[in-house]
Each structure stands twice: as structure tokens, then as C-alpha cells.
Amino acid sequence: MDEFTRPSDEEIKNWQTRLIGKYLLESDEQFVGLAPEQIVRSSAIPKPNQILPPGAPQIRNYLPGRMNVFLDDNKKITQVYFG
């Protein structure tokens, strides 16, 4: 995937299904109490991407192929969209 090519609607829906509701952790970060299927490692998020915890500034330039991943205070993924 490149930053100028928007994924198909099916690909976007697949990413949303795979990510929303899971917890985003760094590759070496541990989180006690979560099952492996509840975790997504940051290295699994395709580039280009923008990971946005609460209150983080969002880059406003439009790149159709960039994945934007919104997190809550507990690092749970709440929204995924491209652009």
C-alpha cells in the first residue's frame, strides 16, 4: 500500500474489523490481563499511518493511503479510516 492509493472499500472494512476494539501495543510492550487475540502490535499497522491517542494533533493533509488509527486512554482502538 502506498500513501497515494486509497484501499478498496473491502480492504478498509477488513482493517476496521481486524483493529477496532483491540489494544495497540509496541512490539516489546507487555499488557497483563489481555489475551493475544485482544492485542495488535504497532508493527502490524501498515505504513504510512498516523496513530492518534486522545488529544494528539492530527496531520490534516489528505493522503488516501494513510491509515489513521484513533486510540482511547487505554490504548484501545476506537476508529480506523484512511485519508
C-alpha positions, -999 to 999 in steps of 0.1 A, spaced: 0 0 0 13 35 -8 2 69 5 -14 79 -27 -36 49 -34 -68 45 -14 -75 9 -4 -107 -7 -17 -138 -4 4 -135 -41 12 -99 -37 24 -109 -7 46 -137 -27 62 -113 -57 67 -88 -34 85 -116 -19 106 -129 -53 116 -93 -65 124 -84 -35 145 -113 -18 162 -118 -29 198 -83 -43 202 -54 -28 221 -24 -13 203 9 -22 219 45 -16 208 64 -48 197 81 -52 231 53 -39 254 35 -62 278 -1 -58 289 -12 -81 318 -47 -94 316 -52 -94 278 -55 -124 256 -33 -124 225 -64 -120 202 -71 -87 220 -38 -72 211 -24 -56 179 13 -48 177 22 -14 162 44 -32 137 13 -48 122 -2 -14 112 6 -7 76 26 24 67 20 52 61 0 56 93 -10 81 119 -15 67 155 -37 92 174 -40 89 212 -66 112 229 -56 148 224 -29 142 199 -27 166 170 -39 152 137 -20 158 105 -46 174 82 -30 168 48 -50 142 28 -32 111 18 -56 85 5 -35 55 15 -26 66 50 -42 47 78 -54 68 107 -58 49 140 -75 65 169 -70 52 205 -87 58 238 -69 64 271 -63 27 275 -47 22 240 -79 6 227 -85 12 190 -118 31 186 -117 43 150 -98 34 118 -100 53 85 -79 61 55 -70 96 42 
